[in-house]
Amino acid sequence: MLFDVRPKIFEEDLFNRERELNMILEALRLGEGIILVTGIRRIGKSSVLNVALKKSNLPYVIIDVRKIFFEYGNVIHRRALFNAIADSFTRNMKFFEKIKFKVKDVIGRIKGFYVSEVGVEVEPNINSKLTDILAAIDEWCLKNDFRFIVAFDEAQYLRFAGGVKYDGIFAWVADNLRNISIIFTGSEIGVLRDFLKFDDPSAPLYGRYYREVVLNRFDRETSIQFLKKGFEELRMEVDGEELEEVVDKLDGIVGWLTFYGYCRGIQGLSHRRALNETFEKCSRLVLEELQKIIEPSRRRYGAILKAVSLGYTKWSDIKDYVTIKVGSITDRRFSMLLNKLVKYSYLIKENGRYEIPDPIVKYVLREKFQI
């Protein structure tokens, strides 16, 4: 169902992402070691990843790094990472059986992991390293003609791993484990690039080949077609002018369009109530996420975002607004904060002007956010 607000799993529920899906599948078929899936929040990265992994017919684990970060006190503990790997193995047991991937054989090679009646578990005092786990999986795959996928959803949060240098680990995997592909997704696109440092000659991943799959927002026609098809699935006729207004308000961000469709088609709300509900409920989610991002310098980040939401798009105009609202700030410090918001994908810069790419974020900042 197109209007299911959860990330999609089946290809028939994925709308107009054939190109991106095929790019990932081609990379896996060719045995490529590193794949990036990037795009702003609510653009459908998790859905495309889920469908690609299912359709590849290859064994895999998915690690939601952002979930670990927020659940374990804003740090990525090794134990939490291992638990996420074990949980992913457990969730996929039936799929592994179907493709003849022998979980017990694989897990038996990994020190500190074991298979119980409830699934794959981790010993309390495990002393393994991620490299040990991946090397054991790769060894089994090499002997049994399998390729294994390790997917890190919102991988940029791995930068909060204390002393663990994950970029070095991934470089080692790319160089030595020929039967493992790593997929990174990231909505904070600039932050993800800063973490992986593919273009930094002093960084471990410098010069490594990677394939990037970029998910863009739907254009206007595609957005309307998405809504039409979703309502057709529900056998609902919706006025064309209403669909036009939805796209005017929510742009081509599939997550927000889906939420509107759910409110209108599944919950049975009127067009106006569904649109209002989309803005109000999604605003709370956006505000919660935003507060966590801007916490280190809340008033200055907030003033920058507020300025752009109110229509100030030039560097000088935004800085003037910030200075009036929160006091003097050096050009260097201001530029650093502005650039960080671009890296976090809350702002985009085009032709020397700054814009907020997400209409819900813009609404939150303009109507609900207080500096």
Secondary structure, DSSP 8 states (H G I E B T S, - for coil): -TT-SS---SGGG--S-HHHHHHHHHHHHTT-SEEEEE-STTSSHHHHHHHHHHHHT--EEEEEHHHHHHHTTSS--HHHHHHHHHHHHHHTHHHHHHTT--HHHHHTTSTTEEEETTEEEE-TT----HHHHHHHHHHHHHHHT--EEEEEETGGGGGGSTT--HHHHHHHHHHH-TTEEEEEEESSHHHHHHHH-TT-TTSTTTT---EEEE-----HHHHHHHHHHHHHHTT----HHHHHHHHHHHTT-HHHHHHHHIIIIIS---HHHHHHHHHHHHHHHHHHHHHHHHGGGHHHHHHHHHHHHTT--SHHHHHHHHHHHH----HHHHHHHHHHHHHTTS-EEETTEEE-S-HHHHHHHHHT---
